[in-house]
């Protein structure tokens, strides 16, 4: 039997042989926080392949690589410190990872004036709120589970029926882009103006009839099935309980400040965001996780963003101004 000294000597030889054999082999390099030995440039190349990103020349590619590198470092730093900073969410290297904050805002915020909370709260509403007496509010709701939420779409650089009829139909955003002249097409618009257009147009066509192209084009006169609405109502501004009453009965459109959303990956968002309302989303549910109440939000940045295209936002703090101007079609 080998002595203890001989055993340790053999182990030392084995370790030395492994190190010599490994050299610069990728399997032997230290792993980073994503459990990969890839260099930052390798990670950028893989990211480009994943999202089909190409650049016009080497200069543009180098610029985008440097932005990507800064974003990745910021993501990893944030995630390491998230528990210490009491953050309930994580950031991730998503499709927007080679954009600066300024570029992201330029392409994914609305042209419609960014109303402040004060200006939104200041106006009086003449609309009814049919859910004001609702008392049977369940502790959680997810309208996806009830078949009332269509698949997440990708708006690109563009910015109920099921509940009433039992038929889940994807409606045509492109018709709104092309034909609603009171809004601003791909550069943004108002939810309420969109509702008014649908009402005055005697309905909106389905996406199958009038498919989405992510650009603003000429208004097309097409024939096909339309979904109609009788109008819309506002949820009382600044009132999360009223919003809860409404969402317990149907999805609700809200306008938010999306300044902290670019690199969101998952969890309950309780980060930094302002009160300049620049982006429209739909609240499709709510719930509680580990004692933290949240809103379930459907976005329009594709299924590769957030939690398969959805997001959870902390509830009870009027986060990102989401109670400033909620409304729903009737």
Secondary structure, DSSP 8 states (H G I E B T S, - for coil): ---HHHHHHHHHHHHHHHHHHHTT-GGGS---TTS----HHHHHHHHHHHHT---SSHHHHHHHHHHHHHHHHHHHHHHHHTTTTT--EEE---TTTTS-HHHHHHHHS-SS----HHHHHHS---S--TTTT-----S-EETTTTT------B-TT---HHHHHS----B-HHHHHHH-TTS-GGG---HHHHHHHHHHTT-EEBTTTS---SS--------S-EE----EEE--TT-HHHHHHHHTTS-EEEEE--TT-TTEEEEEE-S---S---EEEEEEEEEEETTEEEEEEE-SB-TTSTBTTEEEEETTTTGGGTTSS-EEE-
